[in-house]
Amino acid sequence: MIICEWRAFSTDTETYTQADFEKLVGDDFEAMMFKDDDPIPSYIWTKNYVFHIRKNSKILTDISFEKIPRNPDCVKS
């Protein structure tokens, strides 16, 4: 499910609010996608990037963000 309103989520060590996330990544939130009933989003879209949220552990709730440009510049050779 893709939603256009921020839904706060937490790991074992941190809670992510919209303001905290925008400050962390330096970009403005636009949407987020949740799979099934997972309380942590799979993807977050900002104005300039898509963030793939990866779970680093099956035991602990620990995540990392993979930052992907939304509109990468392609140089033709």
N, C-alpha and C positions, 0 to 999 in steps of 0.2 A: 504494500500500500504506500503510495506517495502522498505526503501531506505538505502543505505550504505554510504551516504554522510550526514554530519550534516546539518540540517536546523534550523537556529536560531528561537526561539519562545519566546513569551512574556506573562507575566501575568500583572495584574494591577500595580504591584510593582517592577517587575524584568524582565530583558531580559536575556535569557540563551544562551550563546555562547558555542561552544564546549570546549574551554579552561576553561571557568567558571564551566561548568558541570563536567568536568573531575577533576578539583580541588576540587569541592564540594563533589564528591563521592569517590575520590581517586582511580579511575580506568580508563582505556582507552576505549573510544567509539568504537563501531563496527557497529551498525545499529539502526534504529528507525522505528516505525510503526505508520502510521496515518490512522484514520478511516474517511471515507467520506471526507468532505471538512474541517474538524476540523484543525485549525492552531496549535493546541497543540498535540504532539504525545500521543498515548495511552501506548506505551511501548518503552523503550530504552534498547538495549543490550550493555553491556560492556564486557570486556574480562572475568570477573569472576561473573557477576551478570546480572539479568534482572530487570529492574525498571518498575513497574506499576505506571503510572502517574494517580493520582486520583484528580478529581475536587472536591473541598471542598464546593463550593457555586454555586448556579444557577444565582445569581445576579452579583457577583464579579468574576473576573477571578483569582482564588486562587487555587493552586495545592499543592499536597504533593507527595512524592516519597515513594513507598513501595519497599524495597530492597529484592530481592529473589536470593539466590545462584544458579548459573547455574548448578553446579555439586556438589550437597550436598553429604557429606559423610554419608553413611548409615552403622550403626553398627548392625551386626547380633547378635541376642541374642542366 
